[in-house]
C-alpha cells in the first residue's frame, strides 16, 4: 500500500508541476498569438499587446500595453494595464 500512495503522490506532484509550467510559459504566448490572429480574422481589427502574464496560483491574467485599432489603423481602444 505505501508504494501505491507514493506513486499517487508523485503523479499529483507531476500534474501540478505541468500545470504551473504550462500556465507560466505556454499559456501567455499562446494567448497572445491566438487573440491577435482571432480578432484580425473575425473583425479585421488589429490587436497589439505585450506578452500577457498568467498567475496559475490565483488564476489571474494581466494584459499590458493593449491597443486595439480599426482596420484602417485608427486607434479604437487602449489600456496601459488590464487585470
C-alpha positions as CSV (number, residue, x, y, z in Angstrom):
1,X,0.0,0.0,0.0
2,X,2.8,2.6,0.7
3,X,4.1,2.1,-2.8
4,X,0.7,3.0,-4.3
5,X,0.5,6.1,-2.2
6,X,3.9,7.1,-3.2
7,X,3.0,6.7,-6.9
8,X,-0.2,8.7,-6.4
9,X,1.8,11.5,-4.7
10,X,4.4,11.6,-7.5
11,X,1.6,11.6,-10.1
12,X,-0.2,14.5,-8.4
13,X,3.1,16.4,-8.0
14,X,3.9,15.9,-11.6
15,X,0.5,17.1,-12.7
16,X,0.8,20.2,-10.5
17,X,4.2,20.9,-12.0
18,X,2.9,20.5,-15.5
19,X,0.0,22.9,-14.7
20,X,2.5,25.5,-13.4
21,X,4.8,25.3,-16.3
22,X,2.0,25.5,-18.9
23,X,0.5,28.4,-17.0
24,X,3.6,30.4,-16.8
25,X,5.3,29.5,-20.1
26,X,2.9,28.3,-22.7
27,X,-0.4,30.0,-22.0
28,X,0.8,33.6,-22.3
29,X,2.5,33.0,-25.7
30,X,-0.4,31.0,-27.0
31,X,-3.0,33.6,-25.8
32,X,-1.1,36.5,-27.4
33,X,-0.8,34.8,-30.8
34,X,-4.3,33.4,-30.9
35,X,-6.0,36.6,-29.6
36,X,-4.3,38.8,-32.2
37,X,-5.0,36.3,-35.0
38,X,-8.6,35.7,-34.0
39,X,-9.6,39.4,-33.9
40,X,-7.9,40.1,-37.2
41,X,-9.6,37.2,-38.9
42,X,-13.1,37.8,-37.4
43,X,-13.3,41.6,-37.3
44,X,-10.4,43.0,-39.2
45,X,-9.3,44.9,-36.1
46,X,-5.6,44.9,-35.2
47,X,-4.8,43.9,-31.6
48,X,-1.3,44.7,-30.1
49,X,-0.2,43.8,-26.6
50,X,2.8,42.9,-24.6
51,X,3.2,39.4,-23.5
52,X,0.3,38.5,-21.2
53,X,1.2,37.3,-17.7
54,X,-0.8,34.5,-16.1
55,X,-0.5,33.6,-12.5
56,X,-1.6,30.0,-12.0
57,X,-1.7,30.3,-8.2
58,X,-4.5,32.9,-8.0
59,X,-5.8,32.3,-11.6
60,X,-5.2,35.9,-12.7
61,X,-4.4,37.3,-16.1
62,X,-2.7,40.6,-16.7
63,X,-2.5,42.3,-20.1
64,X,-0.2,45.3,-20.6
65,X,0.0,47.9,-23.3
66,X,-3.1,46.6,-25.0
67,X,-4.1,48.5,-28.1
68,X,-7.0,47.8,-30.4
69,X,-7.1,49.6,-33.8
70,X,-9.7,49.9,-36.5
71,X,-9.0,48.0,-39.8
72,X,-7.8,51.3,-41.3
73,X,-5.3,51.8,-38.4
74,X,-7.2,54.4,-36.3
75,X,-6.9,53.8,-32.6
76,X,-10.1,52.3,-31.1
77,X,-9.2,51.2,-27.6
78,X,-6.1,51.3,-25.4
79,X,-5.1,50.2,-21.9
80,X,-1.8,50.5,-20.0
81,X,-2.7,47.6,-17.8
82,X,-5.8,45.3,-17.6
83,X,-6.0,42.7,-14.9
